[in-house]
Amino acid sequence: MRQLNVHEIADGARFGALHAVILLICTLIIVADGYDLAIMGAALPSVMKDLNVAPAQAGMMVSAGFIGLMIGAIAAGMLADRVGRRKTMAACVVVFSIVTACTGLVHDAVLFGIVRFVAGIGIGGVMPCVVAHVTEFAPRKHRATMVTVSFSGFAIGGMLAAVLGNAMIEAHGWRSVFFVAAVPLLVVPFVVGLLPESIAYLVRTRRVAELRAIVRGLHPRFEIRSEDALVVPACSSPVPVHDDVSVGLLFREGRLSSTIMLWLASFMCVFVIYGLASWLAKMMTNAGYSLGSALNLLLALNVGALVGGVSAGLLADRFPIKVVLCSFYLLASTAILVSGSDVPVTWLHVTTGILGASSYGGQMLTYAYAGQFYPPAIRSSGVGWVTGVGRLGAILAPVAFGALMALQLPRQLNFLVIAIPMFIAAAAVAMIGHGHSCVKGSARDIHACDGSSLQ
């Protein structure tokens, strides 16, 4: 009787049709996710004018959505480890698509914030599920690249928000760009029908037939015999199916300090990204730029994010992910400082693009890093908490940036303040240890674990 380690098979597989399906569907989900989130930044100046909202109140409206993001990321991450990622992802897409479209029907600032809160739950819930799913199925040598490529959909969604916002808001009003958010409902049947379920979840629920189908999908020419046993690493499924997947598991086995550092880095990075996503257009119009020019800078930010996300994954698959992530955070800090200086408009677009590449690339790598750091059975929970704590930064950022704008400080000083959190994020990542993680080369690399088997 042969013993087939499912995770070793996934790690050593060549990129094939099953990987392409997973990557395509997950990327489409993140495109929709990115659009739903970024459209708020593109529409904010028009929303403020139409609803007669002051900057401080607008910050609270935006933060309501980010509170939903935090709750959604934590809850969906833990829920996915309990009931499966496929159903969780599909439910989140349905929620954020329908509710974001309903935002276009709102005529009151308070109700606007409530609707954004509910939409945020769905938007936030998708992120940890996608990271965990792509990480679990990706070949080891392409793992970081596949995660960041899927999350490049976030930048594509942001680009769509900027382009459609520029084309539709002046012609049809800000409500039109929210109605477009219903389109991702078309992706849901593909999520339910084509995505395989999580390997770790299938092991915990002992669904051997589906595991065998996954092995065949990963290696179409590989013959599985009826007597073969599917072996899984012991660290891949430390939580029995009847037990709760609790946050306490993230701190066990020497992961306490590193988990806290991951949370801190995520918080600081997301604080900057979502502050800029919500207020960059307004900051630039305050500086004397037209709305069209300000939205073009928002577009440059997202174009850079697209390039940076893919580049970050390629670099992380060739060099230590920790070193690459620190470098991206430091580059983001530098780009923020340069963007706040008096430079020609052309160079401002270039530095804004570099800022997008380094900050969004750093965010994507943070999620990829977390996906590699935690064992598969608690991976969705681990990524969910890293994402959720980051969303706390997103909650505070719109209010903090609004308060910063209210001070009417010089633009250079504003950007100096915004650069500080990225330096802190770089320091936090530098303090993460691999001694008790599942990152390649660590003491707990999953290939070194003892296994248990299913037949």
Beta strands, then each sheet from edge to edge (+ up, - down):
strand 1: 3-5
strand 2: 229-233
strand 3: 451-454
sheet 1: 1+ 2+ 3-
end
